[in-house]
Amino acid sequence: MYCYVDESGNTGANLFDPAQPVLYYGLITSKTNLDVTAEPLLRAARAKLGVERLHANELGVRRLSDVALSRKRCPDPTFLLNP
């Protein structure tokens, strides 16, 4: 079992910053290693954006959305359902 957790809205050491009213966590669990499975898609997205990593804080939602929306379909969307 693989678990992936990420947060959004964290100001770092300034946890009680009034400009940070909400902190979100996202969680995905999978029977397969998504780091390996998703790497070709992530590599293509990084190449398209000309960056080494995908991070909304650095790229902004607009640039990430453009890449996400440009993906018409995963080459094999069933890989998540049939490990």
QUIFEN-V92169 format. One record per helix or strand of 3 or more residues. SS is the DSSP state (H for helix, E for strand). FROM is the first residue (numbers start at 1). TO is the last residue. If there is no record, write none. Layout:
ss=SS from=FROM to=TO
ss=SS from=FROM to=TO
This chain:
ss=E from=2 to=8
ss=E from=24 to=30
ss=H from=34 to=37
ss=H from=39 to=49
ss=H from=56 to=70
ss=H from=77 to=80
